Amino acid sequence: MKKNENARRAVLTICAFASLGGLLFGMDQGFINGSLHFIISEMNLSLVQGESYASIMLIGCIIGTFLSGWISRVIGRKRTLLLAALFFTVFTLMGSLTHSVFILFATRFALGLAVGSAAFSVPLYLSEISPANIRGAVLASYSCLTAIGIFLVFLSNSIIDAYFESWRMMLGIISIPAFVMLLGVLTVPYSPRWLSLKRRNDDARKVLEKIRETDEEVNWEMSEIKDSLEGGRKQSGWKMLNKGFFVRVIILGIMLMLLQQFCGINAVIYYSGEIFKAAGFTNPSFGTVTIGLINVFMTIIAIRYIDRWGRKPMLYFGLTVMTIMLIIIGVLFKIQEAGVILSGGLKISLMVSCLVYVASFGVSLGPIMGILCAEIFPLEGRDFGLAAAMATCWIGCTIVVQFSLSIIHNFGGSTLFFIFTICSVAGFFLIKFFTPETKGVTLEEIEMNLKNGVKLKDIGNKPG
């Protein structure tokens, strides 16, 4: 039996380049935090226009996700990643140089198309290129790089704020990793599952021979892919919606993504500076950078343990801690709204609660929701299913980003965080009764259970 000793290294190298889409996603998402007040001032925007500038990228994300579902099926996951990298590079530079409000908003929207495309195609590509025993860690690496991107842009924004006060520099610096991704993705192979979907089985086998350790693994995986495609090549996209099992898993993916967003993470990622200011902090940048750093650290922990501990135990842990922290934050804001000026100790409690909240999200809902959505859809409808889930994610994110500041200004921070608390509590029921544990099973085994009518929460069990 021939053994390919370079297979693991090849997989990790491929995934590193593809995962740069996560880094850029995080940087473009976190860019608003620390730059928005400069943009509002220089471009003469109102508060509502500032919120709209922050959220218009998310509208682009929704459209980009749906377009990517079709594009990735037609031209392949690799070419879709290339297109996203090109958009990141070009429109980041255009946005940083423009003096036109229209072009400013247009480039932000175009970056949303790139982010939506990357958020869809990167997890899809990673799930199809990775062996089952490290698939969770590989997919979590995308979330890790997203967290790193958020941290890096928080850090660079703080430094630029201190020395240059230039939002253009804050945005323009993002074009550097975008160009690196563009060059790197040129070297990665096509997804073997997409090649088989296009009846290019010989090419699919050649790719697998480079990224699997033994001929036995290659033969078994080719057989599994063939079986999953048997009789299903024409049942893709909208046509799959006449299948009951597909509708069930689409609804699950949508609910998982709504839970991720309505727990409120992007209110903190986008507006932590404004939240800390509202609580009375005079220098909120320290807390903002620390949030980014903790998010990175906890996502690295998720990478290390997700294939050992499993998805659901980590979700239960994260939701529990998040709910407690959200209650504490809401209560502290309620105290302030009652006319009490928060003392030093209460201010520190608020910041610590935000940090612990972000940490628990980073080790649970942050990476795991995307992992589950990349795993649960059958191959012939994976593009459509993941596109629907990711588009829902962006819709939820848009709602949170568009209205969070207005809720804080008009109704108080307590109202906002108590809403997030209710959503977190509802999440326990979704995880317990409908969400499967997918640790250690292949995509084809999950698909077999789904098609055989197994309950959603059990489709991650080994068939038998």
C-alpha positions in Angstrom: 0.0 0.0 0.0 1.6 3.2 -1.2 1.8 6.0 1.5 1.9 9.7 0.6 4.0 11.2 3.4 3.4 14.8 2.1 -0.4 14.5 2.1 -1.0 16.2 5.5 1.4 19.0 4.6 -0.3 19.5 1.2 -3.7 19.8 2.8 -2.6 22.3 5.4 -0.8 24.4 2.8 -3.9 24.4 0.5 -6.1 25.3 3.4 -3.8 28.1 4.6 -4.1 29.9 1.3 -7.9 29.3 1.0 -8.5 30.4 4.6 -7.0 33.9 3.9 -10.6 34.7 2.8 -11.4 34.5 6.5 -8.7 36.9 7.4 -10.0 39.4 4.9 -13.6 38.8 6.1 -12.5 39.7 9.6 -10.5 42.8 8.6 -13.3 44.2 6.4 -15.8 43.5 9.1 -13.8 44.9 12.0 -12.6 47.9 10.0 -15.6 49.9 11.0 -14.7 49.8 14.7 -12.3 52.7 15.2 -12.7 54.3 11.7 -16.4 55.1 11.5 -16.2 58.4 13.4 -13.4 59.6 11.1 -15.5 58.6 8.0 -18.6 60.3 9.4 -16.7 63.5 10.1 -14.7 63.7 6.8 -17.6 62.7 4.5 -20.2 64.7 6.4 -22.5 61.7 7.2 -25.3 61.5 9.7 -25.5 58.8 12.4 -28.0 56.9 10.3 -25.8 57.2 7.2 -22.9 55.9 9.3 -24.9 52.9 10.3 -25.9 52.4 6.6 -22.2 52.6 5.5 -21.4 49.9 8.1 -24.3 47.7 7.1 -24.3 48.1 3.3 -21.4 45.7 3.1 -23.7 43.1 4.7 -26.3 43.7 1.9 -23.5 42.9 -0.5 -22.7 39.8 1.5 -26.2 38.5 1.1 -26.1 39.0 -2.7 -22.6 37.7 -2.9 -23.5 34.5 -1.0 -26.4 33.7 -3.3 -24.4 34.4 -6.4 -21.5 32.3 -5.1 -23.8 29.3 -4.7 -24.4 29.4 -8.5 -20.9 30.6 -9.5 -19.1 27.9 -7.4 -21.2 25.2 -9.0 -20.6 26.4 -12.5 -16.9 27.5 -12.5 -15.7 25.7 -9.3 -14.8 26.6 -5.8 -11.2 27.6 -6.7 -12.2 30.2 -9.4 -14.8 31.6 -7.0 -12.1 32.2 -4.4 -10.0 33.9 -7.0 -12.8 36.2 -8.0 -13.4 37.1 -4.3 -9.6 37.8 -3.8 -9.6 40.1 -6.9 -12.6 42.0 -5.5 -10.9 42.4 -2.1 -7.8 43.8 -3.7 -9.4 46.2 -6.2 -12.3 47.6 -4.2 -10.3 48.0 -0.9 -7.9 50.3 -2.8 -10.7 52.2 -4.5 -12.5 52.8 -1.3 -9.4 54.1 0.5 -8.8 56.6 -2.3 -12.2 58.0 -3.1 -13.7 61.4 -2.1 -17.1 60.6 -3.4 -19.8 59.4 -1.0 -21.4 57.3 -3.8 -18.2 55.5 -4.6 -17.4 55.1 -0.9 -20.7 53.3 -0.4 -20.4 51.4 -3.8 -16.9 50.0 -2.9 -18.2 49.0 0.6 -21.0 47.1 -1.2 -18.6 45.5 -3.6 -16.4 44.4 -0.7 -19.6 42.8 0.7 -19.9 40.8 -2.5 -16.3 39.5 -1.9 -16.9 38.8 1.8 -20.2 36.9 1.1 -18.4 35.0 -1.6 -15.5 34.1 0.6 -17.7 33.2 3.6 -19.6 30.8 1.3 -16.8 29.3 -0.8 -14.0 29.0 1.7 -15.9 26.7 4.2 -17.3 24.8 1.2 -13.9 24.3 -0.3 -12.3 23.4 3.0 -15.0 20.8 3.8 -14.5 19.1 0.5 -10.7 19.1 0.5 -10.1 18.0 4.2 -10.0 14.4 5.5 -12.8 13.6 8.0 -10.4 13.3 11.1 -9.2 16.9 10.8 -12.2 18.5 9.0 -13.4 20.3 12.1 -10.0 21.8 12.9 -9.5 22.8 9.3 -12.9 24.5 9.1 -12.3 26.2 12.5 -9.0 27.6 11.0 -11.2 29.8 8.8 -13.0 31.2 11.8 -9.6 31.6 13.5 -8.3 33.7 10.6 -11.5 35.7 10.7 -10.8 36.4 14.4 -7.2 37.2 13.6 -8.4 39.6 10.9 -10.7 41.4 13.4 -7.8 41.6 15.9 -5.3 42.9 13.4 -7.6 45.6 12.1 -8.6 46.6 15.6 -4.8 46.9 16.4 -3.9 48.7 13.2 -6.8 51.1 13.6 -5.7 51.9 17.1 -2.2 52.6 16.0 -3.2 54.6 13.0 -5.8 56.5 15.1 -3.0 57.4 17.6 -0.4 58.6 15.0 -2.2 59.4 11.8 -6.0 59.7 12.3 -6.5 58.4 8.8 -9.4 56.1 8.0 -8.0 55.8 4.4 -4.8 54.2 5.7 -7.0 52.0 8.0 -8.8 50.7 4.9 -5.9 50.7 2.4 -3.7 48.4 4.5 -6.3 45.6 4.0 -5.3 45.4 0.3 -2.0 43.7 1.3 -3.3 40.4 2.5 -5.9 40.5 -0.3 -3.1 40.5 -2.9 -1.4 37.6 -1.0 -4.6 35.6 -1.2 -5.0 36.3 -4.9 -1.5 34.9 -5.6 -1.9 32.0 -3.1 -5.2 30.7 -4.4 -3.7 30.4 -7.9 -1.7 27.5 -6.6 -4.5 25.4 -4.9 -6.2 22.5 -6.7 -9.8 22.2 -7.6 -12.2 20.5 -5.2 -12.3 16.7 -5.9 -16.0 16.7 -5.1 -16.7 19.5 -7.6 -14.6 17.7 -10.2 -16.7 14.6 -9.7 -19.8 16.7 -9.9 -18.6 17.8 -13.3 -17.9 14.1 -14.3 -14.1 14.7 -14.2 -13.4 11.7 -12.1 -9.9 11.2 -13.3 -9.0 14.7 -12.3 -10.7 14.2 -9.0 -8.6 11.1 -8.3 -5.4 13.0 -9.1 -6.2 15.7 -6.6 -7.1 13.1 -3.9 -3.8 11.2 -4.6 -2.0 14.4 -3.6 -3.9 15.1 -0.4 -4.7 11.7 1.0 -2.1 9.5 2.7 -2.9 6.0 1.1 -4.4 4.6 -2.0 -7.0 2.9 0.2 -8.2 6.3 1.4 -8.3 7.6 -2.2 -10.3 4.6 -3.5 -12.7 4.7 -0.5 -13.3 8.4 -0.9 -13.9 8.2 -4.6 -16.4 5.5 -4.0 -18.2 7.5 -1.4 -18.4 10.6 -3.7 -19.7 8.4 -6.5 -22.4 6.9 -4.3 -23.5 10.3 -3.0 -23.8 11.6 -6.5 -25.6 8.6 -7.9 -28.9 9.7 -9.3 -28.6 13.2 -7.8 -26.7 15.2 -10.4 -29.9 16.7 -11.8 -31.4 17.3 -8.4 -29.5 20.4 -7.5 -30.4 23.9 -6.3 -34.1 24.8 -6.3 -35.0 21.3 -7.5 -33.7 19.8 -4.3 -36.5 21.7 -2.4 -39.0 19.0 -3.3 -37.0 16.6 -1.1 -38.2 16.6 2.5 -34.8 15.7 3.9 -33.3 18.7 2.1 -35.9 21.1 3.4 -35.3 19.9 7.0 -31.6 20.5 6.8 -32.0 23.9 5.1 -34.3 25.0 8.0 -31.7 23.8 10.5 -28.9 25.7 8.7 -30.9 28.8 8.7 -31.8 28.6 12.4 -28.2 27.9 13.3 -27.1 31.1 11.5 -29.9 33.2 13.0 -28.9 32.0 16.5 -25.3 32.9 15.8 -26.2 36.5 14.8 -29.0 37.3 17.2 -26.9 36.4 20.2 -25.4 39.8 19.4 -21.7 39.2 18.6 -21.6 41.7 15.7 -23.0 44.5 17.9 -19.9 44.0 20.0 -17.5 43.5 17.1 -18.7 46.6 15.2 -19.6 48.9 18.0 -17.6 47.9 21.1 -16.0 51.4 21.1 -19.4 53.0 21.1 -20.6 50.6 23.8 -17.7 51.4 26.1 -18.1 55.1 25.5 -21.8 54.8 26.4 -20.7 53.1 29.6 -18.4 56.1 30.5 -15.0 54.8 29.3 -12.8 57.7 28.1 -10.3 55.4 26.2 -12.3 52.5 24.8 -9.6 51.4 22.3 -7.8 49.2 24.9 -11.0 47.1 25.4 -11.6 46.9 21.7 -8.1 45.6 20.9 -8.4 43.1 23.8 -11.7 41.8 22.5 -10.0 41.1 19.2 -7.1 39.3 20.9 -9.3 37.2 23.1 -11.4 36.2 20.1 -8.3 34.9 18.3 -7.1 33.0 21.4 -10.4 31.2 22.0 -10.8 30.3 18.3 -7.4 28.7 18.4 -8.7 26.6 21.4 -11.7 25.6 19.3 -9.4 24.4 16.5 -7.4 22.3 19.0 -10.3 20.6 20.7 -13.3 20.6 18.3 -12.5 17.2 16.9 -11.8 15.8 20.4 -14.7 17.3 22.4 -17.3 17.5 19.7 -19.5 20.3 18.4 -22.4 20.1 20.8 -20.6 20.1 24.1 -18.7 23.2 23.0 -21.9 24.9 21.9 -23.6 24.2 25.3 -20.6 25.6 27.1 -20.4 28.7 25.0 -24.2 29.5 25.1 -24.2 29.1 28.9 -21.4 31.5 29.5 -22.7 34.0 26.8 -26.1 34.0 28.4 -24.7 34.8 31.9 -22.5 37.6 30.5 -25.3 39.1 28.5 -27.5 39.3 31.6 -24.7 41.0 33.5 -24.1 43.5 30.8 -27.8 44.3 30.5 -28.1 44.8 34.3 -25.1 47.1 34.4 -26.6 49.2 31.6 -29.9 49.2 33.4 -28.1 50.6 36.5 -26.6 53.4 34.5 -29.9 54.2 32.8 -31.4 54.6 36.3 -29.1 57.6 36.8 -26.2 55.9 38.6 -22.8 56.7 37.2 -20.9 53.5 36.9 -17.9 53.4 39.3 -14.5 52.1 38.4 -15.4 48.6 39.6 -18.7 48.5 37.7 -17.0 49.7 34.5 -14.4 47.0 34.8 -17.2 44.5 35.4 -18.8 45.6 32.1 -15.6 45.3 30.2 -14.7 41.9 31.7 -18.3 40.7 30.9 -17.9 41.8 27.3 -14.5 40.1 27.1 -15.8 36.8 28.6 -18.8 37.0 26.2 -16.6 37.3 23.2 -14.3 34.5 24.5 -17.2 32.1 24.9 -18.5 33.0 21.4 -15.0 32.5 19.9 -14.8 28.9 21.3 -18.3 27.9 20.3 -20.9 29.7 18.1 -18.2 31.6 16.1 -16.5 28.6 14.4 -19.0 25.8 15.0 -22.0 27.2 13.2 -20.1 27.5 10.0 -18.6 24.1 10.5 -22.0 22.5 10.9 -23.4 24.2 7.9 -20.5 23.1 5.8 -21.1 19.5 6.9 -24.8 18.8 7.0 -25.9 19.4 3.4 -25.9 16.6 0.7 -23.4 17.1 -2.1 -25.8 17.7 -4.9 -27.5 20.5 -2.9 -24.5 21.7 -0.9 -23.9 24.9 -2.9 -27.5 25.9 -2.5 -27.9 24.9 1.1 -24.7 26.6 2.3 -25.6 29.7 0.3 -29.1 29.8 2.0 -27.5 29.4 5.4 -24.8 32.0 4.8 -27.2 34.5 3.3 -29.4 34.1 6.4 -26.3 34.8 8.5 -25.7 38.1 6.6 -29.4 39.1 6.9 -29.2 38.6 10.7 -25.9 40.4 10.8 -27.3 43.3 8.8 -30.3 43.6 11.2 -27.9 43.7 14.2 -25.5 46.1 12.7 -28.1 48.5 11.2 -30.2 48.9 14.4 -27.9 48.3 17.4 -26.6 51.8 17.7 -30.1 53.2 17.3 -31.5 50.9 20.0 -28.7 52.0 22.4 -29.3 55.7 21.7 -33.1 55.5 21.8 -33.9 52.7 24.3 -30.6 52.1 26.2 -28.0 49.4 26.2 -30.0 47.2 28.6 -32.8 46.8 26.0 -30.3 45.7 23.4 -28.5 43.1 25.5 -31.7 41.7 27.1 -32.9 41.0 23.5 -29.7 39.1 22.9 -30.2 37.2 26.1 -33.6 36.0 25.1 -32.1 34.7 21.8 -29.3 32.9 23.6 -31.7 31.1 25.9 -33.8 30.0 22.8 -30.6 28.6 21.4 -30.4 25.8 24.0 -33.6 24.3 22.5 -32.2 24.4 19.0 -29.0 22.7 20.0 -30.6 20.0 22.1 -33.5 18.9 20.0 -32.4 19.5 16.4 -28.6 19.9 16.1 -26.4 16.8 15.3 -23.0 15.9 16.6 -20.9 15.5 13.5 -17.5 14.7 15.0 -15.5 12.1 13.2 -18.0 11.1 10.5 -17.6 11.6 6.8 -19.8 14.0 4.8 -21.1 11.0 2.9 -22.2 9.2 6.1 -24.0 12.3 7.3 -25.7 12.5 3.9 -26.7 8.8 4.0 -28.4 9.3 7.4 -30.2 12.4 6.2 -31.5 10.7 3.1 -32.6 7.7 5.1 -34.9 9.8 7.3 -32.8 9.8 10.5 -33.8 12.6 12.9 -31.7 15.7 12.4 -30.1 15.5 15.8 -28.9 12.0 15.0 -27.6 12.4 11.4 -24.0 12.6 12.8 -24.2 9.0 14.1 -22.3 6.3 12.4 -24.7 4.4 10.0 -25.3 1.0 11.1 
